[in-house]
Amino acid sequence: MKSTMKTLAHIFGIAMIATMVVACDGNQNRSDNRELSELQDDFEDKRDELKNELEEMKLDVESEIDNLEDKIEDANDENKARLEEVKDDLDEKADDLERAIDKVENSTKQAWHDTKEFAEDTSEDVEESLEELGNEIEQAFNS
């Protein structure tokens, strides 16, 4: 009888340990799922933030294009040609920004690094073009 009680106690102990292992494993899975969800949310937040920045930049470029069109109308022939070249360049930059926005919008977490790098390069290129635009306009109207 004593040996039966010991055996039952061992079986009960093993059953308790197995139950705790399974319970801990379930908690670990929930924790892993929560961490994955947080990473996905973080990725989506960063993607949305970058997309918004690019959209704002595109609106700025489009506004500059509109302003430039007004200046082209008032410019003499020589300046008009120079300003039209600048406008064409800005039109291309607006298209580049649109492509970057689409790429960011459709990016997966796996491709995020490349997408982010592409968007940042596009953004830097557009900023340089806007700087050049300011210089071209200044030269056109000060010459």
Buried (B, 14 or more C-beta within 10 A) or exposed (E): EEEEEEEEEEEEEEEEEEEEEEEEEEEEEEEEEEEEEEEEEEBEEBBEEBBEBBBEBBEBBBEBBEEBEEBBEEBEEEBBEBBBEBBEBBBEBBEBBBBBBEBBBEBEEEEBEEBBEBBBEBBEBBEEBBEEBEEBBEEBEEE
